[in-house]
Amino acid sequence: MSAAEVAIAIVGSASALYGFSIAYYAFARTLSRQEERWLREDSRTHAPLVYGDGLHNGLHGIAMRRLALNLLLIGATVSFVPSLLGGLWYLSDSNSNPCALVFTEISFGILVAGVVAYFFLVGILNIRDTYRDILVPAKGTSK
């Protein structure tokens, strides 16, 4: 595989991964808005009986997930742009810019590592929360 083919593959893969990150961000933000609206409406109906301080805790959790989503989008953008520009730079003049391919490869590696690390962390936190939900019954229920 030639260096130009590697650059094309990296630019295509980085674009696809960045597109996935944007789609995930849009879906998760929409879902968090729905969850926040549901939580507020439900707390008005059952506020003193079920929620107590739970409304604040629930909204705080939603805000923290939103913050993590924003960090994912910013991190993906920061690593995607150099990956794309480096690949295009190399493809435009591969004879005089051999360092552009290395720059592209490093930026792409950072993008992949960042997205994989984000989803790994989200998975670990989901496992923790699910395990906690299994062990601690909800208020008002008995086990």
C-alpha positions as CSV (number, residue, x, y, z in Angstrom):
1,M,0.0,0.0,0.0
2,S,1.4,3.3,-1.0
3,A,1.7,6.3,1.3
4,A,-1.0,8.2,-0.7
5,E,-3.4,5.2,-0.2
6,V,-2.6,5.3,3.5
7,A,-3.4,9.1,3.6
8,I,-6.7,8.5,1.7
9,A,-7.6,5.7,4.0
10,I,-6.9,7.8,7.1
11,V,-8.8,10.8,5.8
12,G,-11.8,8.6,5.0
13,S,-11.6,6.7,8.3
14,A,-11.2,9.9,10.3
15,S,-14.2,11.5,8.5
16,A,-16.4,8.4,9.3
17,L,-15.3,8.3,12.9
18,Y,-15.9,12.0,13.4
19,G,-19.3,11.7,11.7
20,F,-20.1,8.9,14.1
21,S,-19.1,11.1,17.0
22,I,-21.4,13.9,15.8
23,A,-24.3,11.5,15.4
24,Y,-23.8,10.1,18.8
25,Y,-23.6,13.6,20.3
26,A,-26.8,14.7,18.6
27,F,-28.7,11.5,19.7
28,A,-27.4,11.7,23.3
29,R,-28.2,15.4,23.7
30,T,-31.7,14.8,22.5
31,L,-32.1,11.9,24.8
32,S,-30.8,13.9,27.8
33,R,-33.2,16.7,27.1
34,Q,-36.1,14.2,27.0
35,E,-34.8,12.6,30.2
36,E,-34.5,16.0,31.9
37,R,-38.1,17.0,30.9
38,W,-39.5,13.7,32.1
39,L,-37.7,14.0,35.4
40,R,-39.0,17.5,36.0
41,E,-42.6,16.6,35.0
42,D,-42.5,13.5,37.1
43,S,-41.1,15.3,40.1
44,R,-43.9,17.8,40.1
45,T,-46.4,15.0,40.2
46,H,-44.8,12.8,42.8
47,A,-42.3,15.4,44.4
48,P,-42.7,14.9,48.1
49,L,-43.3,11.2,48.0
50,V,-40.6,9.8,45.7
51,Y,-38.0,12.4,44.9
52,G,-37.0,14.6,47.8
53,D,-33.4,15.4,46.9
54,G,-33.5,13.0,44.0
55,L,-34.5,15.7,41.5
56,H,-31.4,17.7,42.2
57,N,-29.3,14.5,42.0
58,G,-31.0,13.4,38.8
59,L,-30.5,16.8,37.1
60,H,-26.9,16.9,38.3
61,G,-26.3,13.5,36.7
62,I,-27.8,14.6,33.4
63,A,-25.7,17.8,33.5
64,M,-22.5,15.7,34.0
65,R,-23.4,13.5,31.1
66,R,-23.9,16.6,28.9
67,L,-20.5,17.9,30.0
68,A,-18.9,14.6,29.0
69,L,-20.7,14.8,25.6
70,N,-19.4,18.3,25.1
71,L,-15.9,17.1,25.9
72,L,-16.2,14.2,23.4
73,L,-17.3,16.6,20.7
74,I,-14.5,19.1,21.4
75,G,-11.9,16.4,21.6
76,A,-13.0,14.7,18.5
77,T,-13.0,18.0,16.6
78,V,-9.6,19.0,17.9
79,S,-8.1,15.7,16.7
80,F,-10.1,15.4,13.5
81,V,-9.2,18.7,12.0
82,P,-5.4,18.1,12.0
83,S,-5.9,14.6,10.8
84,L,-8.0,15.9,7.8
85,L,-5.8,18.8,7.0
86,G,-2.6,16.8,7.3
87,G,-4.0,14.1,5.0
88,L,-5.0,16.7,2.5
89,W,-1.7,18.5,2.8
90,Y,0.1,15.3,2.1
91,L,-2.1,14.4,-0.9
92,S,-1.7,17.9,-2.4
93,D,2.1,17.6,-2.5
94,S,3.4,14.3,-1.3
95,N,7.0,14.9,-2.5
96,S,7.7,18.0,-0.4
97,N,5.7,17.1,2.7
98,P,6.6,13.7,4.0
99,C,6.1,14.8,7.6
100,A,2.4,15.6,6.8
101,L,1.7,11.9,6.6
102,V,3.2,11.3,10.1
103,F,1.2,14.3,11.4
104,T,-1.9,12.7,9.9
105,E,-1.2,9.3,11.4
106,I,-0.6,10.8,14.9
107,S,-3.7,12.9,14.8
108,F,-5.8,10.0,13.6
109,G,-4.4,7.8,16.4
110,I,-5.3,10.5,18.9
111,L,-8.9,10.6,17.5
112,V,-9.3,6.8,17.7
113,A,-7.8,6.6,21.1
114,G,-10.0,9.4,22.4
115,V,-13.3,8.0,21.1
116,V,-12.4,4.5,22.3
117,A,-11.4,5.7,25.7
118,Y,-14.7,7.8,26.0
119,F,-16.9,4.8,25.2
120,F,-14.8,2.6,27.5
121,L,-15.3,5.0,30.4
122,V,-19.0,5.4,29.6
123,G,-19.4,1.6,29.6
124,I,-17.6,1.2,32.9
125,L,-19.7,4.0,34.5
126,N,-22.9,2.3,33.1
127,I,-21.9,-1.0,34.6
128,R,-21.2,0.7,38.0
129,D,-24.6,2.5,37.9
130,T,-26.5,-0.7,36.9
131,Y,-24.8,-2.7,39.7
132,R,-25.7,0.1,42.2
133,D,-29.3,0.0,41.0
134,I,-29.4,-3.8,41.4
135,L,-28.1,-3.6,45.0
136,V,-30.1,-0.5,46.2
137,P,-33.8,-0.7,45.9
138,A,-35.7,2.4,44.9
139,K,-37.5,4.5,47.5
140,G,-40.9,3.3,48.3
141,T,-40.2,-0.3,47.4
142,S,-39.3,-3.2,49.6
143,K,-37.2,-6.1,48.8
